[in-house]
Amino acid sequence: MIAGESNFEKLSDKYVTYTTIDGLDGWSIGLKVDSKYVDKEKGVIVTL
């Protein structure tokens, strides 16, 4: 359940992954995300 979409970015036709390594956040090319939302704080991909 999403209280708000302020922490989410809608991705369409983009090939990205959100990774967290040793506290460093960054976007990397790799996983195709289509019609999904990515929680950039938790690095979780949520299918709506």
C-alpha positions in Angstrom: 0.0 0.0 0.0 1.4 3.4 -1.0 0.6 6.3 1.2 2.0 8.7 -1.4 4.0 8.7 -4.5 6.5 11.3 -3.4 9.2 8.6 -2.9 8.4 6.8 -6.1 9.5 7.5 -9.6 7.4 6.0 -12.5 9.7 4.3 -14.9 8.7 3.5 -18.5 10.8 1.9 -21.2 14.0 2.3 -19.1 16.6 -0.3 -18.3 17.6 0.5 -14.7 18.3 -1.1 -11.4 18.5 0.6 -8.0 21.3 -0.7 -5.9 22.5 0.1 -2.4 26.1 -1.0 -1.6 27.7 0.1 1.7 25.3 2.9 2.0 25.9 4.3 -1.5 22.9 4.6 -3.7 23.0 4.6 -7.4 21.2 3.7 -10.6 22.7 1.1 -12.9 21.9 -0.2 -16.3 20.6 -3.8 -16.2 17.1 -4.6 -15.1 14.2 -3.6 -17.3 11.6 -1.9 -15.3 8.2 -1.4 -17.0 5.0 -0.1 -15.5 6.5 -0.4 -12.0 7.5 2.0 -9.3 10.9 2.1 -7.6 11.2 3.2 -4.0 14.4 5.1 -4.1 14.8 5.1 -0.3 14.4 1.3 0.2 15.5 0.2 -3.3 12.3 -1.9 -3.6 10.5 -2.4 -6.9 6.8 -2.4 -6.4 4.4 -3.7 -9.0 1.2 -1.7 -9.1 
